[in-house]
Amino acid sequence: MKNKYLFGGGIIVVFLALMSYLFTQTNVSYQEDFSLIMNTEKTVRATGEWVKSKSYQLDNEKKIFSFYMKDYKGNEMRVVYNGAMPNNFESSTSVVVTGKYHDGYFYASDILTKCPSKYEEQFDANASS
Amino acid sequence: MVGNIILTIGLLASLFTLVMYFLTMKGYNNTKPLARIGYHTTAIMIIASSALLLYAILTHQYQYNYVYNYSGSGMSTGLLMSTFWGGQEGSLMLWLFFSGIVGLILLDYTAKRGDLEERTMFFFTLTVAFLLVLLNPLLKSPFQYIWSDPTFINAKNINASFLSLPFVQNFIFTDPNNGSTFVQINQDLYALLAGSGISVNDFIIEGKGLNPLLQNFWMQIHPPVMFIGFSMAAAPFAFALAAIVKNEYSEWIKQSLPWVLSGMMLLGLAIMLGGYWAYGVLGWGGYWGWDPVENSSLVPWIVGVALIHTMLIQKKSQSNGGNGRFVKTNLILAVLTFVLVLYSTFLTRSGILGDSSVHSFVSPGMLVYFFLVLFIGTFIIIGAGGIAYRWKYLNERYNDESNGLSRELALFTGAVTLLASATIVLVGTSAPIFGQSVEIRFYNELHLPIAIIIGILNGLSLLLKWKFTEKKDLFKNLKTSLIGASALTLLIVLFGGVYNLMLIVFTFAAVFALAVNLEIAVKIFKGKKTHLGAYVSHTGIALFMLGVIATGHFTLEKQVDLVKGETREVLGYELTFAGYTPIDNGKKFAFNIDIGKNGNIKNRVAPVMYVAEFNNSLMREPDILNMITKDFYVSPLGYSEGGANQHSHGEMYTLRKGNSVEFHDATITFTGFEFPEESMSSMMGGGSFQIGALLTISMNGKTYETKTIMESKGGDRSYIPAEVPEANLKIEMSSLDAAGTIMVSLSSLDETESTPMHMQKETLSIEASIKPFINLIWAGVIVLVVGFVLSTVRRTKESTK
């Protein structure tokens, strides 16, 4: 009786320990402040806005897609992505990139774009400002 | 208006039903017929409001905000119907609709079983009532009129003949950034229109349309199946609570087993239909991406499947008299399955996963957020509270020991392993709530040992007897499958080149499970066919696992550029790009690729790319050559036309008005559009017109003005490039959109002329991959579903005994 609980409890403890360990190992935190991203070598998920005024660049031969991103404070960084432009990048309002900052570039392994749910609302804001 | 009234009557009827069922439970005799009338009224109102929404969609009633936002003209009837659940309100409506229907069936089912009806239907009606509250006009009603909140509508969606009406002029706005025109519709405009006898349905003639990602067959099938599964998950919850109310824990197991089985069958099927959608149409390249939305529906499924196993133990152990074992576990898991369905809804609807999922979420507002918390909180409190209330009683009476080596223990271990898997997925998926997230590695690495345990248990449990098995007997039974599985694993390891130890063990586990299940299934097939269900579904799981191993570890990928007419070898196949053909009335383009082997062209795939008007974005759809043992998967990445006007040669830039780019030593600024008056009127009349993009080039202190022109004739656009010899610059526009951006390619003039050999030809960039044995995944799922169906049939028959 006692042994059963000890055994079961032991398995649960080992399982939870293993899960927590892997959680810390694979954990990617969100970062909204780019100045902090530039000072770390860790993989992060940066959330910000695509700097439309600086355009984006497509290198068809090397298959590199790059653009500038800025955070809520206005810090800018250049994002480099090895692959095609995401399906609805141009109409996106905010961008989430996963990757590492290294030598002046943010090397993204994944780009997620968020689209405005209602274009009109945006227009409304523009028109009234 | 009518819709909201019907929904409100439905809500009132459901509240009435709740009271009547409650009184029936309290012992009143004459309230049960009233409760039934109440529930039927609720269901009729739900069906009527769903029918009304569908009618509004099919007849394009853009006076409804929901229809305007998610639907549009020019879609096939099937797709048009799928706009019903294209948005948040409509998909909640779909959930409500199926809940209403499931409730009718549940009412009929429980009415035949004594006092089960009032206890079960009370809790089921409670979920229906909550959904009805969620769909009321203050929260998420799909019947809101478009003018109830001021809404800007693009002028192209308005009937042009009304745009010149004098009173409409006050409501017309022009976006200074891009020149597009909007009409703001609000209460005032509605009053004016109504005063002139113009109906809003005539005024607004086109909706925004459905997101092109959702415009395909799978959108028509995946969400409905998912929501039937969601609706049915409320049934085991209701049965468990019914048992708690009566404090009698024997009957509910066999009564609810068919419901759990069929519910989980549909939920599992829906999850994998979504997987096939992602793989075959959306071009994710795989069937599973551990995306939070996928995960959130997977968790209740895993817990529901664990529940099936522990319910079987309780049912089997009842044969000795009494209530059987795992009484408490079953109550907890039945409650948990439904609570996790609600949690999934909360995660995907509250906007909390906004930054972490590819599924687009709209934040629904604070009120809805709090209501969702209230919804899930209520059911946690009812479930956990009910169990806690009876805990002392349960703990004293049901604390049986299980024996050593028995099928019972194996099933229990299997259930615990499934719960561990559910915990992992739940933790990873919930991490974004705390501003964290995990890499996909987290799920994969933790699931490898779990999958091994499940594979081995999957085979082993079937060889064990329910009570106790002699080790001698076990080895005798094991021999054939063990030898067979070892031999097959060895073959896979040698020929497949698997050198990872864990992977070898996993392969063995999957093959072992397959061998045992097939062996027993064949034996049973000759005897009692009704008992086949478990073996068939476990065979499906084993096939699925083999598919996971094969595609997960032997997939080959390569990115290549295919020049038109030139054959290129890719991953052992000869690919030739044969040009593109317009499809779907010229809205989309299919890029034909011939696939050959050893000089013979055998097959053709045609991935699709197009620019969707909906969001002005390039959309890509993969194409797959299915070869039974493997898929040749082609996703398009990009295309360049080549020829003399080739712009792929230069560098592509996207410019907004006022933006500038640097190219070599020049700074190019896009100062604005040139849109002559006559062009404007010609465009309005549908004739040909020109729009120029004005550019300023400054270089070495000098400034040059130039423009590049877009010409539209009969709907065909052509572009006239600008050349600035002084700056050695060629600028060609390649697209222009209403949002006020242009795309230009910049190149040096001399470069194009002096190096003709660099002239690019028509080139298609693709990502090709070979997915070995991916058909095992789909075959596994189909076999699994068939197994579930067989089990449901058997357990339904047993439930009346």
Chai-1 contact restraints between the chains, C-beta under 6 A:
chainA,res_idxA,chainB,res_idxB,connection_type,confidence,min_distance_angstrom,max_distance_angstrom,comment,restraint_id
A,F15,B,A420,contact,1.0,0.0,6.0,A-B,restraint_1
A,L22,B,F442,contact,1.0,0.0,6.0,A-B,restraint_2
A,L22,B,L446,contact,1.0,0.0,6.0,A-B,restraint_3
A,T26,B,V438,contact,1.0,0.0,6.0,A-B,restraint_4
A,T26,B,E439,contact,1.0,0.0,6.0,A-B,restraint_5
A,T26,B,R441,contact,1.0,0.0,6.0,A-B,restraint_6
A,T26,B,F442,contact,1.0,0.0,6.0,A-B,restraint_7
A,N27,B,Q436,contact,1.0,0.0,6.0,A-B,restraint_8
A,N27,B,V438,contact,1.0,0.0,6.0,A-B,restraint_9
A,V28,B,S437,contact,1.0,0.0,6.0,A-B,restraint_10
A,V28,B,E439,contact,1.0,0.0,6.0,A-B,restraint_11
A,S29,B,Q436,contact,1.0,0.0,6.0,A-B,restraint_12
A,Y30,B,G435,contact,1.0,0.0,6.0,A-B,restraint_13
A,T47,B,D355,contact,1.0,0.0,6.0,A-B,restraint_14
A,K52,B,R656,contact,1.0,0.0,6.0,A-B,restraint_15
A,S53,B,N659,contact,1.0,0.0,6.0,A-B,restraint_16
A,S55,B,Y653,contact,1.0,0.0,6.0,A-B,restraint_17
A,S55,B,T654,contact,1.0,0.0,6.0,A-B,restraint_18
A,S55,B,L655,contact,1.0,0.0,6.0,A-B,restraint_19
A,S55,B,V661,contact,1.0,0.0,6.0,A-B,restraint_20
A,Y56,B,T654,contact,1.0,0.0,6.0,A-B,restraint_21
A,L58,B,M652,contact,1.0,0.0,6.0,A-B,restraint_22
A,N60,B,S648,contact,1.0,0.0,6.0,A-B,restraint_23
A,A84,B,L637,contact,1.0,0.0,6.0,A-B,restraint_24
A,N87,B,S617,contact,1.0,0.0,6.0,A-B,restraint_25
A,N87,B,M619,contact,1.0,0.0,6.0,A-B,restraint_26
A,N88,B,N615,contact,1.0,0.0,6.0,A-B,restraint_27
A,N88,B,S617,contact,1.0,0.0,6.0,A-B,restraint_28
A,E90,B,S617,contact,1.0,0.0,6.0,A-B,restraint_29
A,S91,B,N615,contact,1.0,0.0,6.0,A-B,restraint_30
A,S91,B,N616,contact,1.0,0.0,6.0,A-B,restraint_31
A,S91,B,S617,contact,1.0,0.0,6.0,A-B,restraint_32
A,V96,B,D355,contact,1.0,0.0,6.0,A-B,restraint_33
A,C115,B,S360,contact,1.0,0.0,6.0,A-B,restraint_34
A,S117,B,V362,contact,1.0,0.0,6.0,A-B,restraint_35
A,E120,B,F152,contact,1.0,0.0,6.0,A-B,restraint_36
A,F123,B,F152,contact,1.0,0.0,6.0,A-B,restraint_37
A,F123,B,D175,contact,1.0,0.0,6.0,A-B,restraint_38
A,A127,B,F173,contact,1.0,0.0,6.0,A-B,restraint_39
